[in-house]
Amino acid sequence: MIDIRIMSKYIIMLGAPGAGKGTQAELLQARMGLAHISSGDLFRENIAKQTPLGKLAKQYMDNGELVPDDVTVQMVMERIRRPDCERGVVFDGFPRTEEQARTLDKAFAAERKRINAVILLDAPDQVLIDRLAARRICAKDGSVYNLLTNPPRVPGICDKDGAPLEQREDDKPDTVRRRLQVFQKQTKPLIDYYQQASLLNRIRGDQEIELVERDLLASLEKQ
C-alpha cells in the first residue's frame, strides 16, 4: 500500500481531451484530500459571483479576447488560499501553455510554494475520439456519463435526477480531431518545459481507470 502522506501537495494533470484528467483528479482528491481545481470552474465561479477578477475576465471574453495569463493565475492564487486547499491542490488541465506555467511558477515562488509533480496522461488519438464520442452530459446538473465505461442505468437518462443526457458539440468526432490538433500544437512546449524541470511523469491513459490510478500513484511515490 502506498503511503499517501509522502505524496506531492501541488500536482498538475495534463492530457488531451478525453485522456481522463478529470477522472484521475477526482480520485486524487478523494484519496489525498486535495482540492480539485480547473481554470474553467474558476472562470465560471468568478463571473457568476461578479468578483473583480470575474468582471475583468468577462470583459476580455465579451470582446472575443483571451483572458490574460496574469488574470487567470490571480484567480488560481486566490483559490488556493481557501481552507479546502490546505492539504494541497490537483490542477485539472491548467496551465495550458508554457507562458501560463511560467506565470504560475513566479506566483508560487513569491509565496514559497512550488509544483511538485506533473502528470501527463498519454493515449492514442483514436482512443480519445472514441471515448469522447461516447460521453454524455446531464442537461440539468452536468453529471458526466460514458456509454462505454460508465453508462446510465436507463439509456439517455441521468441516474441522479432523471434529466435527459446530451452529447456536447465538442465531443463529436470531427470536433474532437480539431481539438486534438490544437492540443498538440499548444501543449508540446508546456510538456517540454516540465520535462526540463524534471517534473513530468508520463502515464498510459488508454488503460482501465484503476490501472491508470495505480501507475499515477506509483509515479508520485517516486517523485
C-alpha positions as a printed NumPy array, in Angstrom:
array([[  0.   ,   0.   ,   0.   ],
       [  1.309,   3.43 ,  -0.972],
       [  1.752,   5.869,   1.91 ],
       [ -0.127,   8.937,   0.684],
       [  1.483,  11.128,   3.357],
       [  4.649,  11.357,   1.269],
       [  2.843,  12.466,  -1.863],
       [  3.029,  15.866,  -3.506],
       [  0.77 ,  18.744,  -2.494],
       [  0.62 ,  20.643,  -5.79 ],
       [  0.01 ,  18.372,  -8.751],
       [ -0.79 ,  19.273, -12.35 ],
       [ -2.779,  16.925, -14.574],
       [ -2.052,  17.265, -18.299],
       [ -3.571,  15.372, -21.185],
       [ -5.527,  15.731, -24.381],
       [ -9.336,  15.942, -24.322],
       [-10.65 ,  12.542, -23.231],
       [ -7.398,  11.413, -21.624],
       [ -9.025,  11.106, -18.198],
       [ -7.667,  14.163, -16.388],
       [-10.913,  14.908, -14.585],
       [-11.456,  11.31 , -13.502],
       [ -7.959,  10.923, -12.098],
       [ -8.059,  14.361, -10.476],
       [-11.234,  13.346,  -8.628],
       [ -9.601,  10.118,  -7.485],
       [ -6.593,  12.044,  -6.173],
       [ -8.918,  14.481,  -4.466],
       [-10.667,  11.643,  -2.635],
       [ -7.511,   9.707,  -1.803],
       [ -5.264,  12.577,  -0.737],
       [ -7.71 ,  15.23 ,   0.433],
       [ -6.62 ,  17.683,  -2.246],
       [ -8.772,  20.403,  -3.776],
       [ -9.633,  19.783,  -7.433],
       [ -9.25 ,  22.973,  -9.487],
       [ -9.792,  23.679, -13.18 ],
       [ -9.493,  27.064, -14.865],
       [-12.951,  26.615, -16.418],
       [-14.539,  26.217, -12.986],
       [-12.65 ,  29.273, -11.728],
       [-13.879,  31.429, -14.598],
       [-17.481,  30.33 , -14.096],
       [-17.364,  30.899, -10.346],
       [-15.756,  34.339, -10.524],
       [-18.042,  35.519, -13.31 ],
       [-21.167,  34.201, -11.558],
       [-20.176,  35.913,  -8.289],
       [-19.127,  39.07 , -10.151],
       [-15.808,  39.268,  -8.346],
       [-13.361,  41.963,  -9.537],
       [-11.334,  39.289, -11.346],
       [-14.519,  37.78 , -12.785],
       [-15.651,  41.134, -14.134],
       [-12.218,  41.719, -15.647],
       [-12.15 ,  38.274, -17.267],
       [-15.656,  38.763, -18.645],
       [-14.616,  41.986, -20.356],
       [-11.972,  40.12 , -22.319],
       [-14.291,  37.216, -23.074],
       [-17.129,  39.508, -24.224],
       [-14.694,  41.159, -26.627],
       [-13.68 ,  37.774, -28.021],
       [-10.207,  38.057, -26.485],
       [ -8.217,  35.58 , -24.431],
       [ -8.106,  36.241, -20.707],
       [ -4.515,  37.317, -19.895],
       [ -2.404,  34.751, -18.076],
       [ -1.823,  37.025, -15.091],
       [ -5.591,  37.377, -14.537],
       [ -6.084,  33.606, -14.679],
       [ -3.183,  32.992, -12.31 ],
       [ -4.526,  35.601,  -9.883],
       [ -7.76 ,  33.598,  -9.765],
       [ -5.737,  30.447,  -9.104],
       [ -3.747,  32.053,  -6.291],
       [ -6.9  ,  33.401,  -4.663],
       [ -8.457,  29.95 ,  -4.885],
       [ -5.559,  28.049,  -3.306],
       [ -5.638,  30.305,  -0.233],
       [ -9.017,  28.886,   0.789],
       [ -9.257,  26.373,   3.665],
       [-10.1  ,  23.39 ,   1.445],
       [ -6.689,  23.78 ,  -0.25 ],
       [ -4.754,  23.388,   2.992],
       [ -3.575,  19.884,   2.067],
       [ -2.83 ,  20.857,  -1.491],
       [ -4.302,  21.032,  -4.969],
       [ -4.618,  18.952,  -8.093],
       [ -4.88 ,  21.212, -11.143],
       [ -7.041,  19.77 , -13.903],
       [ -5.797,  20.847, -17.336],
       [ -4.142,  24.028, -16.06 ],
       [ -1.782,  25.536, -17.039],
       [ -2.435,  25.126, -20.777],
       [  0.601,  26.937, -22.188],
       [  4.258,  27.398, -21.31 ],
       [  3.658,  31.08 , -20.612],
       [  0.907,  30.221, -18.126],
       [  3.279,  27.765, -16.466],
       [  5.98 ,  30.41 , -16.114],
       [  3.496,  32.927, -14.706],
       [  2.226,  30.318, -12.235],
       [  5.774,  29.434, -11.162],
       [  6.534,  33.096, -10.428],
       [  3.355,  33.473,  -8.384],
       [  4.128,  30.272,  -6.474],
       [  7.719,  31.338,  -5.827],
       [  6.502,  34.617,  -4.346],
       [  4.574,  32.57 ,  -1.763],
       [  7.316,  29.966,  -1.288],
       [  5.318,  27.26 ,  -2.987],
       [  6.232,  25.029,  -5.897],
       [  4.69 ,  22.499,  -8.229],
       [  5.675,  19.042,  -7.002],
       [  4.655,  16.831,  -9.909],
       [  3.133,  16.995, -13.376],
       [  1.187,  14.003, -14.674],
       [  0.794,  13.609, -18.445],
       [ -1.884,  11.096, -19.444],
       [ -0.941,   9.7  , -22.865],
       [ -3.394,   7.903, -25.151],
       [ -3.679,   7.332, -28.924],
       [ -5.899,   9.801, -30.768],
       [ -8.425,   7.156, -31.823],
       [ -8.913,   6.067, -28.215],
       [ -9.617,   9.669, -27.249],
       [-12.027,  10.157, -30.164],
       [-13.956,   7.001, -29.243],
       [-14.14 ,   7.985, -25.576],
       [-15.438,  11.48 , -26.218],
       [-17.919,  10.308, -28.838],
       [-19.43 ,   8.107, -26.094],
       [-19.574,  10.876, -23.476],
       [-22.969,  12.199, -22.38 ],
       [-23.728,  15.123, -20.048],
       [-26.769,  15.611, -17.821],
       [-28.681,  18.64 , -19.097],
       [-29.611,  19.61 , -15.528],
       [-26.681,  19.087, -13.173],
       [-23.757,  18.43 , -15.527],
       [-23.095,  14.858, -14.377],
       [-20.863,  13.017, -16.854],
       [-21.506,   9.528, -18.233],
       [-19.735,   7.416, -20.813],
       [-21.614,   4.857, -22.859],
       [-18.516,   2.637, -22.945],
       [-17.218,   2.79 , -19.39 ],
       [-19.872,   4.424, -17.199],
       [-23.314,   4.186, -18.842],
       [-26.503,   5.422, -17.134],
       [-28.858,   2.803, -15.73 ],
       [-31.553,   3.938, -18.163],
       [-30.272,   4.877, -21.642],
       [-30.344,   8.626, -22.219],
       [-31.448,   9.462, -18.654],
       [-29.392,  10.795, -15.726],
       [-29.281,   8.414, -12.762],
       [-29.46 ,  11.29 , -10.259],
       [-32.333,  13.477, -11.419],
       [-33.948,  11.822, -14.441],
       [-32.964,  14.67 , -16.745],
       [-32.058,  13.892, -20.364],
       [-28.447,  13.278, -21.311],
       [-26.882,  15.257, -24.148],
       [-23.842,  14.982, -26.368],
       [-21.824,  18.184, -26.499],
       [-20.877,  19.552, -29.88 ],
       [-17.255,  19.491, -28.657],
       [-17.465,  15.701, -28.252],
       [-18.435,  14.868, -31.826],
       [-15.629,  13.103, -33.757],
       [-14.793,  15.871, -36.258],
       [-14.677,  18.473, -33.498],
       [-12.544,  16.21 , -31.306],
       [ -9.981,  15.801, -34.104],
       [ -9.639,  19.569, -34.342],
       [ -9.351,  19.857, -30.559],
       [ -6.574,  17.265, -30.543],
       [ -4.647,  19.182, -33.2  ],
       [ -4.905,  22.351, -31.117],
       [ -3.815,  20.467, -28.006],
       [ -0.729,  19.026, -29.675],
       [  0.355,  22.4  , -31.031],
       [ -0.365,  24.364, -27.881],
       [  0.794,  21.899, -25.254],
       [  4.052,  20.473, -26.638],
       [  6.138,  23.437, -25.376],
       [  4.455,  23.058, -21.973],
       [  5.327,  19.363, -21.857],
       [  8.929,  20.178, -22.796],
       [  9.016,  22.855, -20.075],
       [  8.04 ,  20.435, -17.321],
       [ 10.247,  17.698, -18.758],
       [ 13.252,  20.001, -18.471],
       [ 12.252,  20.786, -14.89 ],
       [ 12.27 ,  17.014, -14.109],
       [  8.634,  17.183, -13.005],
       [  6.925,  15.3  , -15.818],
       [  5.529,  11.794, -15.304],
       [  4.068,  10.06 , -18.385],
       [  1.239,   7.647, -17.645],
       [ -0.596,   5.448, -20.153],
       [ -4.102,   6.836, -20.26 ],
       [ -5.503,   4.092, -22.502],
       [ -5.725,   1.601, -19.629],
       [ -8.597,   0.81 , -17.284],
       [ -9.226,   3.611, -14.791],
       [ -7.905,   1.53 , -11.882],
       [ -4.645,   0.782, -13.717],
       [ -4.127,   4.428, -14.603],
       [ -4.633,   5.337, -10.944],
       [ -2.178,   2.619,  -9.856],
       [  0.534,   3.881, -12.207],
       [ -0.154,   7.505, -11.28 ],
       [  0.203,   6.828,  -7.555],
       [  3.372,   4.834,  -8.134],
       [  4.886,   7.724, -10.085],
       [  4.018,  10.19 ,  -7.335],
       [  5.604,   7.953,  -4.719],
       [  8.921,   8.229,  -6.6  ],
       [  8.696,  11.999,  -7.088]])
